[in-house]
């Protein structure tokens, strides 16, 4: 009788590709899991079948055959799949941030916008009395075209007149389609009659006329821009009067 033993590392060449340790573990598990085995008869049952036709060697041979027939997996495939799954999991949890090109475009647009605002402010501040005079309508034309009119009496040496020029320009650009704007230089003797008619004693002097040329009110000197805007808006809407009809601020005497 052969002495019962587990498979040794001297397994035949045909079984060389099967892990010996794995087979040994399988045999031990078979022994422990089969309740029909009597430990005393286990060694004697190696080469013969028991009453149920069970053979320990048959079980070992079947396990070896199953291991041979099982398709082998390429060593790199499992690693690649695992790496891809890990990359996918990590990538899904990391938010995407703008690229450097996008950041550069945003910075460029912001810079251009800032420059535009700066230049716009500078252009408004650079409006001079000479510019306003060049854009103004001739007095005769303004009094005959059927629109309400704002007449400004000014002088080039008038500090307050220069200070108010940007505000006057903004309001003029807003209402120029509905209201005439006229500039009369008090140093020009041509306008001596108009100076007397409107009672100009200090400048800047703004006279607000309805579409028939009748004066509805006047604002003299340095006053809030809102006063000027309110009166021009009333003229543009065809109101019978202006909200600030007789207002006097800091003036330069003519």
C-alpha positions in Angstrom: 0.0 0.0 0.0 1.3 3.5 -0.8 1.7 5.9 2.1 -0.9 8.6 1.8 0.7 12.1 1.4 0.0 15.4 -0.2 1.4 16.2 -3.6 5.1 17.0 -3.4 7.1 19.5 -5.5 8.2 16.5 -7.6 5.0 16.6 -9.6 5.4 15.3 -13.2 6.3 17.5 -16.1 2.7 17.5 -17.4 1.6 19.2 -14.3 4.5 21.6 -14.0 2.4 24.6 -14.9 0.0 24.0 -11.9 0.8 25.6 -8.6 1.7 22.8 -6.2 0.8 24.8 -3.1 -2.6 25.5 -4.6 -3.2 21.7 -5.2 -2.1 20.8 -1.7 -4.5 23.4 -0.2 -7.3 21.9 -2.3 -6.6 18.4 -1.0 -6.7 19.6 2.6 -10.0 21.4 2.0 -11.4 18.3 0.4 -10.4 16.2 3.4 -11.8 18.6 5.9 -15.1 19.4 4.1 -16.1 15.7 3.4 -18.1 14.4 6.4 -18.0 10.9 5.1 -14.2 10.5 5.7 -13.1 8.6 8.7 -9.6 9.9 9.7 -8.5 6.3 10.4 -9.4 5.1 6.9 -8.2 8.3 5.1 -4.7 7.0 4.4 -5.9 3.7 3.2 -8.4 5.3 0.8 -5.8 7.0 -1.4 -5.9 4.3 -4.2 -9.3 2.8 -3.8 -12.8 4.2 -4.0 -15.0 4.2 -0.9 -18.6 3.0 -0.7 -19.8 6.1 -2.6 -17.1 5.8 -5.3 -15.2 8.8 -4.0 -11.4 9.0 -4.7 -9.1 11.6 -3.3 -6.7 11.3 -6.2 -9.6 11.6 -8.6 -10.5 14.9 -6.9 -7.0 16.1 -7.2 -6.7 15.2 -10.8 -10.0 17.0 -11.6 -8.8 20.1 -9.8 -5.5 20.1 -11.8 -7.4 19.6 -15.1 -9.7 22.6 -14.3 -6.7 24.8 -13.5 -5.1 23.8 -16.9 -8.3 24.5 -18.8 -8.9 27.9 -17.1 -7.9 30.7 -19.6 -4.9 32.6 -18.4 -5.2 36.4 -18.0 -2.4 38.6 -19.4 -0.5 40.1 -16.5 -0.8 43.6 -17.8 -4.5 43.5 -18.6 -5.8 43.6 -15.0 -3.3 46.4 -14.1 -4.4 48.5 -17.1 -8.1 48.1 -16.3 -7.5 48.9 -12.7 -5.5 52.0 -13.6 -8.1 53.2 -16.0 -10.9 52.7 -13.4 -8.8 54.6 -10.8 -8.1 57.4 -13.3 -11.8 57.7 -14.1 -12.7 57.8 -10.5 -10.2 60.4 -9.6 -11.0 62.5 -12.7 -14.7 62.5 -11.9 -14.0 64.1 -8.5 -11.7 66.9 -9.7 -13.4 70.0 -11.1 -12.2 71.4 -14.4 -10.5 74.8 -14.2 -10.2 77.4 -17.1 -7.1 76.9 -19.2 -4.4 79.5 -19.4 -5.7 80.7 -22.7 -9.2 81.4 -21.2 -7.6 83.3 -18.3 -5.6 85.4 -20.7 -8.7 86.3 -22.7 -10.6 87.2 -19.6 -7.6 89.4 -18.5 -7.5 91.1 -21.9 -11.2 91.9 -22.0 -11.0 93.3 -18.4 -8.1 95.5 -19.4 -9.8 96.8 -22.5 -12.9 97.6 -20.5 -10.9 99.5 -17.9 -9.1 101.4 -20.6 -12.4 102.2 -22.3 -13.9 103.6 -19.1 -10.8 105.6 -18.4 -10.7 107.1 -21.9 -14.4 107.8 -21.7 -14.0 109.8 -18.5 -11.0 111.7 -19.9 -13.0 112.6 -23.0 -15.8 113.9 -20.9 -13.5 116.0 -18.8 -11.7 117.3 -21.9 -14.8 119.0 -23.2 -14.1 122.7 -23.4 -16.3 125.8 -23.8 -14.9 126.0 -27.3 -16.1 122.5 -28.1 -19.6 123.4 -26.8 -19.7 126.6 -28.8 -18.7 124.7 -32.0 -21.6 122.2 -31.4 -24.2 124.8 -30.5 -26.9 125.9 -33.0 -26.9 129.5 -34.2 -29.3 131.6 -32.1 -31.5 132.6 -35.1 -31.9 129.0 -36.2 -32.7 127.8 -32.7 -35.5 130.4 -32.2 -37.2 129.6 -35.4 -37.2 125.7 -35.7 -40.1 125.2 -33.3 -38.1 123.4 -30.5 -37.5 124.6 -26.9 -34.1 126.1 -26.4 -31.4 126.4 -23.7 -29.2 129.5 -24.1 -26.0 129.6 -22.1 -24.2 133.0 -21.6 -20.5 132.3 -20.9 -17.0 133.6 -21.2 -13.7 131.8 -21.9 -12.2 133.2 -18.7 -15.1 132.0 -16.5 -13.9 129.3 -14.2 -17.4 128.0 -13.3 -18.3 127.9 -17.0 -15.4 125.6 -17.6 -16.2 123.4 -14.7 -19.8 122.9 -15.9 -18.8 122.2 -19.5 -18.7 118.3 -19.1 -22.1 118.2 -17.4 -23.6 120.5 -20.0 -22.2 118.3 -22.8 -23.7 115.1 -21.3 -27.1 116.6 -21.0 -26.9 118.1 -24.5 -26.0 114.7 -25.9 -29.1 113.2 -24.2 -31.6 115.8 -25.4 -30.2 117.3 -28.6 -32.9 115.7 -30.7 -35.7 117.5 -28.7 -34.0 120.7 -27.3 -31.8 123.3 -29.0 -28.6 124.4 -27.2 -27.2 127.8 -27.9 -23.9 129.4 -26.6 -23.5 133.1 -26.5 -20.1 134.6 -25.4 -20.7 137.7 -23.3 -17.4 139.2 -24.5 -18.8 139.4 -28.1 -20.5 142.8 -28.5 -22.9 141.1 -31.0 -24.9 139.8 -28.1 -25.3 143.1 -26.1 -29.1 143.2 -26.9 -29.6 139.6 -25.7 -27.7 140.4 -22.5 -30.1 143.1 -21.7 -33.2 141.2 -22.7 -32.4 138.3 -20.5 -31.0 140.4 -17.7 -27.6 138.8 -17.6 -25.5 140.1 -14.8 -23.4 137.1 -13.9 -22.2 133.9 -15.7 -22.8 131.2 -16.4 -26.4 132.1 -17.1 -28.7 129.5 -18.5 -32.0 130.7 -20.0 -34.7 128.1 -20.6 -37.1 129.0 -23.5 -40.2 127.3 -24.7 -40.7 126.4 -28.4 -42.1 130.0 -29.0 -39.0 131.6 -27.5 -40.6 132.7 -24.2 -38.4 132.4 -21.2 -39.7 129.9 -18.6 -36.9 130.4 -16.1 -33.1 130.7 -15.6 -30.3 129.2 -13.5 -27.3 131.3 -12.7 -23.9 130.3 -11.4 -22.5 127.0 -9.9 -25.4 124.8 -9.1 -26.0 121.0 -8.9 -26.1 119.3 -12.3 -29.5 117.9 -11.4 -31.0 121.4 -11.6 -29.9 121.8 -15.1 -31.0 118.3 -16.1 -34.5 118.7 -14.5 -35.1 122.0 -16.4 -33.9 120.5 -19.8 -36.0 117.4 -19.3 -39.1 119.6 -18.6 -38.5 121.5 -21.8 -38.1 118.2 -23.8 -41.4 116.9 -22.5 -43.2 120.2 -23.4 -44.0 121.2 -19.8 -45.4 124.7 -19.4 -42.8 125.6 -16.8 -39.4 124.3 -15.5 -39.0 123.1 -11.9 -36.1 125.5 -11.1 -37.3 128.8 -12.6 -35.2 131.3 -10.6 -32.1 129.9 -9.0 -28.8 131.7 -8.4 -25.5 130.1 -7.3 -21.9 131.2 -7.4 -21.4 133.5 -10.3 -18.8 135.6 -12.2 -20.0 139.1 -12.8 -20.0 140.2 -16.4 
